[in-house]
Amino acid sequence: MSRFVDNTRLFQAIQQKDRARRLSLSDFVRRYVGWARLPATFMGSQFWYRLRLSYRAGLFGKTRSSMDVNFFDGSGEGFFEASRSPGLNRLWKGGYLDARVMVFCLPLWVAFPGTRLSPRDWQERSHFLQGFERVVLNYEELRRENKRTHPVRSILALTMADDNRGALTTLYERWIAPYLEAPHVYLRRLRSGSGITQYLAEARRVSAALHQELSASSDPRVSSIPQALDFGARLWVIPTSAIEGSRLDRIEREYGSSDARPELHAPVPVHVELPLLLALCERTNALM
Protein backbone atom coordinates (compact mmCIF):
# COMPACT_ATOMS: atom_id res chain seq x y z
CA MET A 1 0.00 0.00 0.00
CA SER A 2 3.05 2.27 0.11
CA ARG A 3 2.23 3.29 -3.48
CA PHE A 4 -0.91 5.02 -2.24
CA VAL A 5 -0.61 5.76 1.47
CA ASP A 6 1.05 9.02 2.51
CA ASN A 7 0.58 8.89 6.25
CA THR A 8 -0.47 6.32 8.85
CA ARG A 9 -1.88 7.06 12.30
CA LEU A 10 -2.77 4.66 15.09
CA PHE A 11 -5.40 5.21 17.80
CA GLN A 12 -6.50 3.25 20.86
CA ALA A 13 -9.75 3.25 22.85
CA ILE A 14 -11.43 1.06 25.47
CA GLN A 15 -14.89 1.25 23.87
CA GLN A 16 -15.38 1.68 20.14
CA LYS A 17 -17.40 4.88 20.65
CA ASP A 18 -14.94 6.38 23.15
CA ARG A 19 -12.71 9.28 22.20
CA ALA A 20 -9.64 7.50 20.86
CA ARG A 21 -6.14 8.25 22.11
CA ARG A 22 -3.53 8.66 19.42
CA LEU A 23 -0.53 6.39 19.93
CA SER A 24 3.03 7.27 19.06
CA LEU A 25 4.05 5.22 16.06
CA SER A 26 7.72 5.98 16.74
CA ASP A 27 7.44 4.50 20.26
CA PHE A 28 5.64 1.45 18.90
CA VAL A 29 8.26 0.92 16.20
CA ARG A 30 11.10 1.53 18.68
CA ARG A 31 9.87 -1.25 20.94
CA TYR A 32 9.42 -3.58 18.00
CA VAL A 33 12.88 -2.85 16.57
CA GLY A 34 14.31 -3.35 20.07
CA TRP A 35 12.81 -6.85 20.30
CA ALA A 36 10.41 -5.96 23.14
CA ARG A 37 7.87 -8.73 23.68
CA LEU A 38 4.24 -7.64 23.41
CA PRO A 39 2.12 -8.53 26.44
CA ALA A 40 -0.64 -11.13 26.23
CA THR A 41 -4.24 -9.90 25.98
CA PHE A 42 -6.25 -10.42 29.15
CA MET A 43 -9.75 -9.33 30.13
CA GLY A 44 -8.35 -6.24 31.81
CA SER A 45 -6.38 -5.13 28.73
CA GLN A 46 -8.82 -5.36 25.81
CA PHE A 47 -8.67 -2.39 23.45
CA TRP A 48 -9.99 -1.06 20.17
CA TYR A 49 -7.35 0.01 17.69
CA ARG A 50 -8.00 2.26 14.71
CA LEU A 51 -5.54 2.37 11.85
CA ARG A 52 -6.09 5.55 9.82
CA LEU A 53 -4.59 5.45 6.34
CA SER A 54 -4.34 8.74 4.43
CA TYR A 55 -4.00 8.59 0.68
CA ARG A 56 -4.26 10.67 -2.48
CA ALA A 57 -7.48 10.42 -4.43
CA GLY A 58 -9.18 11.94 -7.44
CA LEU A 59 -8.44 11.75 -11.14
CA PHE A 60 -5.05 13.46 -10.83
CA GLY A 61 -4.31 12.49 -7.25
CA LYS A 62 -4.57 16.07 -5.98
CA THR A 63 -7.25 15.47 -3.36
CA ARG A 64 -6.68 13.66 -0.10
CA SER A 65 -8.87 11.19 1.72
CA SER A 66 -8.49 8.65 4.51
CA MET A 67 -9.72 5.20 5.45
CA ASP A 68 -10.18 3.82 8.96
CA VAL A 69 -9.70 0.14 9.76
CA ASN A 70 -10.95 -0.82 13.23
CA PHE A 71 -9.55 -3.78 15.15
CA PHE A 72 -10.70 -5.12 18.49
CA ASP A 73 -8.04 -7.06 20.40
CA GLY A 74 -10.04 -9.22 22.79
CA SER A 75 -9.38 -11.99 25.29
CA GLY A 76 -11.38 -14.80 23.70
CA GLU A 77 -11.05 -17.19 26.62
CA GLY A 78 -12.81 -14.77 28.99
CA PHE A 79 -16.25 -14.76 27.39
CA PHE A 80 -18.11 -16.61 30.13
CA GLU A 81 -16.51 -14.46 32.80
CA ALA A 82 -17.32 -11.35 30.74
CA SER A 83 -20.98 -12.36 30.46
CA ARG A 84 -21.32 -11.82 34.21
CA SER A 85 -20.00 -8.26 33.93
CA PRO A 86 -22.28 -5.72 32.17
CA GLY A 87 -19.32 -3.55 31.16
CA LEU A 88 -17.31 -6.39 29.65
CA ASN A 89 -20.41 -7.83 28.05
CA ARG A 90 -21.04 -4.55 26.22
CA LEU A 91 -17.42 -4.45 25.14
CA TRP A 92 -17.62 -7.95 23.68
CA LYS A 93 -20.89 -7.32 21.88
CA GLY A 94 -19.55 -4.11 20.39
CA GLY A 95 -16.37 -5.87 19.34
CA TYR A 96 -17.58 -9.13 17.87
CA LEU A 97 -21.25 -9.17 16.94
CA ASP A 98 -21.02 -7.15 13.72
CA ALA A 99 -17.43 -7.94 12.72
CA ARG A 100 -17.11 -9.13 9.11
CA VAL A 101 -13.57 -10.51 9.52
CA MET A 102 -12.31 -12.58 12.45
CA VAL A 103 -8.63 -13.36 12.92
CA PHE A 104 -8.00 -16.41 15.10
CA CYS A 105 -4.43 -17.13 16.27
CA LEU A 106 -2.80 -20.49 16.96
CA PRO A 107 0.94 -21.33 17.00
CA LEU A 108 1.84 -23.39 13.94
CA TRP A 109 3.79 -25.95 15.98
CA VAL A 110 0.66 -26.58 18.07
CA ALA A 111 -1.35 -27.54 14.99
CA PHE A 112 1.55 -29.43 13.38
CA PRO A 113 3.92 -30.70 16.10
CA GLY A 114 7.27 -32.11 15.09
CA THR A 115 9.39 -34.78 16.73
CA ARG A 116 11.41 -32.42 18.94
CA LEU A 117 8.75 -31.64 21.53
CA SER A 118 9.57 -32.17 25.19
CA PRO A 119 7.00 -33.45 27.72
CA ARG A 120 6.49 -29.85 28.78
CA ASP A 121 5.89 -28.84 25.14
CA TRP A 122 3.21 -31.52 24.76
CA GLN A 123 1.53 -30.27 27.90
CA GLU A 124 1.68 -26.68 26.62
CA ARG A 125 0.28 -27.81 23.27
CA SER A 126 -2.72 -29.42 24.96
CA HIS A 127 -3.31 -26.17 26.88
CA PHE A 128 -3.19 -24.12 23.65
CA LEU A 129 -5.64 -26.41 21.84
CA GLN A 130 -8.03 -26.36 24.78
CA GLY A 131 -7.93 -22.56 24.89
CA PHE A 132 -8.38 -22.28 21.11
CA GLU A 133 -11.46 -24.51 21.17
CA ARG A 134 -12.90 -22.43 23.99
CA VAL A 135 -12.34 -19.22 22.02
CA VAL A 136 -14.22 -20.57 18.99
CA LEU A 137 -17.08 -21.94 21.10
CA ASN A 138 -17.36 -18.62 22.92
CA TYR A 139 -17.65 -16.76 19.63
CA GLU A 140 -20.28 -19.22 18.33
CA GLU A 141 -22.26 -18.84 21.56
CA LEU A 142 -22.11 -15.05 21.33
CA ARG A 143 -23.52 -15.14 17.78
CA ARG A 144 -26.21 -17.67 18.71
CA GLU A 145 -27.40 -15.75 21.78
CA ASN A 146 -27.65 -12.53 19.80
CA LYS A 147 -29.14 -14.14 16.66
CA ARG A 148 -26.33 -13.12 14.30
CA THR A 149 -26.25 -15.16 11.10
CA HIS A 150 -24.32 -12.92 8.66
CA PRO A 151 -21.29 -14.51 6.96
CA VAL A 152 -17.91 -13.82 8.57
CA ARG A 153 -14.60 -14.25 6.78
CA SER A 154 -12.24 -16.18 9.07
CA ILE A 155 -8.46 -15.92 9.03
CA LEU A 156 -6.46 -18.54 10.92
CA ALA A 157 -3.06 -17.00 11.60
CA LEU A 158 -0.63 -19.84 12.35
CA THR A 159 1.84 -17.82 14.39
CA MET A 160 5.43 -18.67 15.36
CA ALA A 161 5.93 -20.26 11.93
CA ASP A 162 9.72 -20.05 12.40
CA ASP A 163 9.62 -22.22 15.55
CA ASN A 164 11.68 -25.41 15.09
CA ARG A 165 9.07 -27.44 16.97
CA GLY A 166 6.86 -27.38 13.87
CA ALA A 167 6.68 -30.35 11.50
CA LEU A 168 6.08 -28.56 8.18
CA THR A 169 9.70 -28.16 7.07
CA THR A 170 8.85 -27.74 3.37
CA LEU A 171 6.47 -24.90 4.22
CA TYR A 172 9.18 -23.24 6.30
CA GLU A 173 11.80 -23.55 3.56
CA ARG A 174 9.54 -22.13 0.84
CA TRP A 175 7.27 -19.66 2.64
CA ILE A 176 9.11 -18.46 5.76
CA ALA A 177 12.90 -18.78 5.34
CA PRO A 178 13.19 -16.81 2.06
CA TYR A 179 11.43 -13.83 3.65
CA LEU A 180 13.66 -14.01 6.74
CA GLU A 181 16.82 -14.18 4.64
CA ALA A 182 16.04 -11.47 2.06
CA PRO A 183 13.05 -9.37 3.19
CA HIS A 184 14.00 -6.38 1.02
CA VAL A 185 13.52 -8.45 -2.13
CA TYR A 186 9.94 -9.31 -1.27
CA LEU A 187 9.04 -5.89 0.12
CA ARG A 188 10.25 -4.31 -3.11
CA ARG A 189 8.09 -6.74 -5.10
CA LEU A 190 5.04 -5.92 -2.97
CA ARG A 191 5.29 -2.25 -3.92
CA SER A 192 3.81 -2.99 -7.34
CA GLY A 193 0.28 -3.98 -8.27
CA SER A 194 1.46 -7.10 -10.09
CA GLY A 195 3.57 -8.07 -7.08
CA ILE A 196 0.55 -7.94 -4.78
CA THR A 197 -1.50 -10.01 -7.22
CA GLN A 198 1.24 -12.65 -7.41
CA TYR A 199 1.67 -12.64 -3.64
CA LEU A 200 -2.05 -13.20 -3.01
CA ALA A 201 -2.08 -16.05 -5.55
CA GLU A 202 0.81 -17.71 -3.71
CA ALA A 203 -0.95 -17.17 -0.38
CA ARG A 204 -4.10 -18.79 -1.75
CA ARG A 205 -2.12 -21.90 -2.76
CA VAL A 206 -0.46 -22.08 0.66
CA SER A 207 -3.82 -21.67 2.38
CA ALA A 208 -5.38 -24.45 0.28
CA ALA A 209 -2.48 -26.80 1.08
CA LEU A 210 -2.80 -26.07 4.80
CA HIS A 211 -6.55 -26.73 4.62
CA GLN A 212 -5.67 -30.24 3.46
CA GLU A 213 -2.99 -30.65 6.13
CA LEU A 214 -5.42 -29.62 8.87
CA SER A 215 -8.17 -31.94 7.63
CA ALA A 216 -5.72 -34.85 7.36
CA SER A 217 -4.44 -34.49 10.93
CA SER A 218 -4.80 -37.55 13.13
CA ASP A 219 -5.67 -35.25 16.05
CA PRO A 220 -9.42 -34.55 15.98
CA ARG A 221 -8.83 -31.24 17.80
CA VAL A 222 -6.83 -30.12 14.74
CA SER A 223 -8.74 -31.82 11.91
CA SER A 224 -11.97 -30.14 13.06
CA ILE A 225 -10.54 -26.60 12.85
CA PRO A 226 -11.57 -25.80 9.22
CA GLN A 227 -15.16 -26.78 9.93
CA ALA A 228 -15.18 -24.96 13.27
CA LEU A 229 -14.06 -21.71 11.61
CA ASP A 230 -16.58 -21.92 8.79
CA PHE A 231 -18.94 -18.99 9.34
CA GLY A 232 -20.32 -18.88 5.81
CA ALA A 233 -17.32 -17.32 4.05
CA ARG A 234 -13.82 -18.28 2.91
CA LEU A 235 -11.35 -19.40 5.58
CA TRP A 236 -7.76 -18.28 4.97
CA VAL A 237 -4.95 -20.18 6.71
CA ILE A 238 -1.84 -18.00 6.90
CA PRO A 239 1.48 -18.95 8.55
CA THR A 240 3.06 -15.85 10.10
CA SER A 241 6.16 -15.01 12.10
CA ALA A 242 6.46 -11.54 13.60
CA ILE A 243 9.65 -12.10 15.59
CA GLU A 244 11.96 -15.11 15.46
CA GLY A 245 10.99 -16.83 18.70
CA SER A 246 14.26 -18.60 19.50
CA ARG A 247 16.27 -15.41 19.05
CA LEU A 248 13.85 -13.43 21.19
CA ASP A 249 14.19 -16.01 23.99
CA ARG A 250 17.98 -15.82 23.73
CA ILE A 251 17.98 -11.99 23.88
CA GLU A 252 15.72 -12.01 26.93
CA ARG A 253 17.96 -14.54 28.69
CA GLU A 254 21.06 -12.45 28.01
CA TYR A 255 19.72 -8.94 28.60
CA GLY A 256 16.35 -9.34 30.33
CA SER A 257 14.04 -6.36 29.96
CA SER A 258 16.90 -3.87 30.23
CA ASP A 259 16.90 -0.90 27.86
CA ALA A 260 20.69 -1.25 27.67
CA ARG A 261 20.51 -3.85 24.93
CA PRO A 262 23.04 -3.58 22.13
CA GLU A 263 22.03 -2.42 18.67
CA LEU A 264 20.20 -5.29 17.02
CA HIS A 265 19.02 -5.84 13.50
CA ALA A 266 15.29 -5.18 13.39
CA PRO A 267 13.12 -8.31 13.38
CA VAL A 268 11.63 -9.37 10.07
CA PRO A 269 7.83 -9.72 10.04
CA VAL A 270 6.95 -12.61 7.76
CA HIS A 271 3.46 -12.53 6.21
CA VAL A 272 2.10 -10.49 9.12
CA GLU A 273 0.88 -7.96 6.55
CA LEU A 274 -1.28 -10.56 4.81
CA PRO A 275 -4.10 -10.75 7.41
CA LEU A 276 -4.17 -6.94 7.41
CA LEU A 277 -4.32 -6.88 3.62
CA LEU A 278 -7.30 -9.26 3.63
CA ALA A 279 -8.96 -7.45 6.53
CA LEU A 280 -8.80 -4.17 4.60
CA CYS A 281 -11.57 -5.60 2.42
CA GLU A 282 -13.92 -4.91 5.35
CA ARG A 283 -14.50 -1.97 7.66
CA THR A 284 -14.63 -3.60 11.09
CA ASN A 285 -12.54 -6.58 12.16
CA ALA A 286 -11.72 -8.43 15.34
CA LEU A 287 -8.81 -10.45 16.68
CA MET A 288 -9.24 -13.36 19.11
C-alpha positions in Angstrom: 0.0 0.0 0.0 3.0 2.3 0.1 2.2 3.3 -3.5 -0.9 5.0 -2.2 -0.6 5.8 1.5 1.0 9.0 2.5 0.6 8.9 6.3 -0.5 6.3 8.9 -1.9 7.1 12.3 -2.8 4.7 15.1 -5.4 5.2 17.8 -6.5 3.3 20.9 -9.7 3.2 22.8 -11.4 1.1 25.5 -14.9 1.2 23.9 -15.4 1.7 20.1 -17.4 4.9 20.6 -14.9 6.4 23.2 -12.7 9.3 22.2 -9.6 7.5 20.9 -6.1 8.2 22.1 -3.5 8.7 19.4 -0.5 6.4 19.9 3.0 7.3 19.1 4.0 5.2 16.1 7.7 6.0 16.7 7.4 4.5 20.3 5.6 1.5 18.9 8.3 0.9 16.2 11.1 1.5 18.7 9.9 -1.2 20.9 9.4 -3.6 18.0 12.9 -2.8 16.6 14.3 -3.4 20.1 12.8 -6.9 20.3 10.4 -6.0 23.1 7.9 -8.7 23.7 4.2 -7.6 23.4 2.1 -8.5 26.4 -0.6 -11.1 26.2 -4.2 -9.9 26.0 -6.2 -10.4 29.2 -9.8 -9.3 30.1 -8.3 -6.2 31.8 -6.4 -5.1 28.7 -8.8 -5.4 25.8 -8.7 -2.4 23.5 -10.0 -1.1 20.2 -7.4 0.0 17.7 -8.0 2.3 14.7 -5.5 2.4 11.9 -6.1 5.6 9.8 -4.6 5.5 6.3 -4.3 8.7 4.4 -4.0 8.6 0.7 -4.3 10.7 -2.5 -7.5 10.4 -4.4 -9.2 11.9 -7.4 -8.4 11.8 -11.1 -5.0 13.5 -10.8 -4.3 12.5 -7.2 -4.6 16.1 -6.0 -7.3 15.5 -3.4 -6.7 13.7 -0.1 -8.9 11.2 1.7 -8.5 8.6 4.5 -9.7 5.2 5.4 -10.2 3.8 9.0 -9.7 0.1 9.8 -11.0 -0.8 13.2 -9.6 -3.8 15.2 -10.7 -5.1 18.5 -8.0 -7.1 20.4 -10.0 -9.2 22.8 -9.4 -12.0 25.3 -11.4 -14.8 23.7 -11.1 -17.2 26.6 -12.8 -14.8 29.0 -16.3 -14.8 27.4 -18.1 -16.6 30.1 -16.5 -14.5 32.8 -17.3 -11.4 30.7 -21.0 -12.4 30.5 -21.3 -11.8 34.2 -20.0 -8.3 33.9 -22.3 -5.7 32.2 -19.3 -3.5 31.2 -17.3 -6.4 29.7 -20.4 -7.8 28.1 -21.0 -4.5 26.2 -17.4 -4.4 25.1 -17.6 -7.9 23.7 -20.9 -7.3 21.9 -19.5 -4.1 20.4 -16.4 -5.9 19.3 -17.6 -9.1 17.9 -21.3 -9.2 16.9 -21.0 -7.2 13.7 -17.4 -7.9 12.7 -17.1 -9.1 9.1 -13.6 -10.5 9.5 -12.3 -12.6 12.4 -8.6 -13.4 12.9 -8.0 -16.4 15.1 -4.4 -17.1 16.3 -2.8 -20.5 17.0 0.9 -21.3 17.0 1.8 -23.4 13.9 3.8 -25.9 16.0 0.7 -26.6 18.1 -1.4 -27.5 15.0 1.5 -29.4 13.4 3.9 -30.7 16.1 7.3 -32.1 15.1 9.4 -34.8 16.7 11.4 -32.4 18.9 8.7 -31.6 21.5 9.6 -32.2 25.2 7.0 -33.5 27.7 6.5 -29.9 28.8 5.9 -28.8 25.1 3.2 -31.5 24.8 1.5 -30.3 27.9 1.7 -26.7 26.6 0.3 -27.8 23.3 -2.7 -29.4 25.0 -3.3 -26.2 26.9 -3.2 -24.1 23.6 -5.6 -26.4 21.8 -8.0 -26.4 24.8 -7.9 -22.6 24.9 -8.4 -22.3 21.1 -11.5 -24.5 21.2 -12.9 -22.4 24.0 -12.3 -19.2 22.0 -14.2 -20.6 19.0 -17.1 -21.9 21.1 -17.4 -18.6 22.9 -17.7 -16.8 19.6 -20.3 -19.2 18.3 -22.3 -18.8 21.6 -22.1 -15.1 21.3 -23.5 -15.1 17.8 -26.2 -17.7 18.7 -27.4 -15.8 21.8 -27.7 -12.5 19.8 -29.1 -14.1 16.7 -26.3 -13.1 14.3 -26.3 -15.2 11.1 -24.3 -12.9 8.7 -21.3 -14.5 7.0 -17.9 -13.8 8.6 -14.6 -14.3 6.8 -12.2 -16.2 9.1 -8.5 -15.9 9.0 -6.5 -18.5 10.9 -3.1 -17.0 11.6 -0.6 -19.8 12.3 1.8 -17.8 14.4 5.4 -18.7 15.4 5.9 -20.3 11.9 9.7 -20.0 12.4 9.6 -22.2 15.5 11.7 -25.4 15.1 9.1 -27.4 17.0 6.9 -27.4 13.9 6.7 -30.3 11.5 6.1 -28.6 8.2 9.7 -28.2 7.1 8.9 -27.7 3.4 6.5 -24.9 4.2 9.2 -23.2 6.3 11.8 -23.5 3.6 9.5 -22.1 0.8 7.3 -19.7 2.6 9.1 -18.5 5.8 12.9 -18.8 5.3 13.2 -16.8 2.1 11.4 -13.8 3.6 13.7 -14.0 6.7 16.8 -14.2 4.6 16.0 -11.5 2.1 13.1 -9.4 3.2 14.0 -6.4 1.0 13.5 -8.4 -2.1 9.9 -9.3 -1.3 9.0 -5.9 0.1 10.2 -4.3 -3.1 8.1 -6.7 -5.1 5.0 -5.9 -3.0 5.3 -2.2 -3.9 3.8 -3.0 -7.3 0.3 -4.0 -8.3 1.5 -7.1 -10.1 3.6 -8.1 -7.1 0.5 -7.9 -4.8 -1.5 -10.0 -7.2 1.2 -12.7 -7.4 1.7 -12.6 -3.6 -2.1 -13.2 -3.0 -2.1 -16.0 -5.5 0.8 -17.7 -3.7 -0.9 -17.2 -0.4 -4.1 -18.8 -1.7 -2.1 -21.9 -2.8 -0.5 -22.1 0.7 -3.8 -21.7 2.4 -5.4 -24.4 0.3 -2.5 -26.8 1.1 -2.8 -26.1 4.8 -6.5 -26.7 4.6 -5.7 -30.2 3.5 -3.0 -30.7 6.1 -5.4 -29.6 8.9 -8.2 -31.9 7.6 -5.7 -34.9 7.4 -4.4 -34.5 10.9 -4.8 -37.5 13.1 -5.7 -35.3 16.0 -9.4 -34.5 16.0 -8.8 -31.2 17.8 -6.8 -30.1 14.7 -8.7 -31.8 11.9 -12.0 -30.1 13.1 -10.5 -26.6 12.9 -11.6 -25.8 9.2 -15.2 -26.8 9.9 -15.2 -25.0 13.3 -14.1 -21.7 11.6 -16.6 -21.9 8.8 -18.9 -19.0 9.3 -20.3 -18.9 5.8 -17.3 -17.3 4.1 -13.8 -18.3 2.9 -11.3 -19.4 5.6 -7.8 -18.3 5.0 -4.9 -20.2 6.7 -1.8 -18.0 6.9 1.5 -18.9 8.6 3.1 -15.9 10.1 6.2 -15.0 12.1 6.5 -11.5 13.6 9.7 -12.1 15.6 12.0 -15.1 15.5 11.0 -16.8 18.7 14.3 -18.6 19.5 16.3 -15.4 19.0 13.8 -13.4 21.2 14.2 -16.0 24.0 18.0 -15.8 23.7 18.0 -12.0 23.9 15.7 -12.0 26.9 18.0 -14.5 28.7 21.1 -12.5 28.0 19.7 -8.9 28.6 16.4 -9.3 30.3 14.0 -6.4 30.0 16.9 -3.9 30.2 16.9 -0.9 27.9 20.7 -1.3 27.7 20.5 -3.8 24.9 23.0 -3.6 22.1 22.0 -2.4 18.7 20.2 -5.3 17.0 19.0 -5.8 13.5 15.3 -5.2 13.4 13.1 -8.3 13.4 11.6 -9.4 10.1 7.8 -9.7 10.0 7.0 -12.6 7.8 3.5 -12.5 6.2 2.1 -10.5 9.1 0.9 -8.0 6.5 -1.3 -10.6 4.8 -4.1 -10.8 7.4 -4.2 -6.9 7.4 -4.3 -6.9 3.6 -7.3 -9.3 3.6 -9.0 -7.4 6.5 -8.8 -4.2 4.6 -11.6 -5.6 2.4 -13.9 -4.9 5.3 -14.5 -2.0 7.7 -14.6 -3.6 11.1 -12.5 -6.6 12.2 -11.7 -8.4 15.3 -8.8 -10.4 16.7 -9.2 -13.4 19.1 
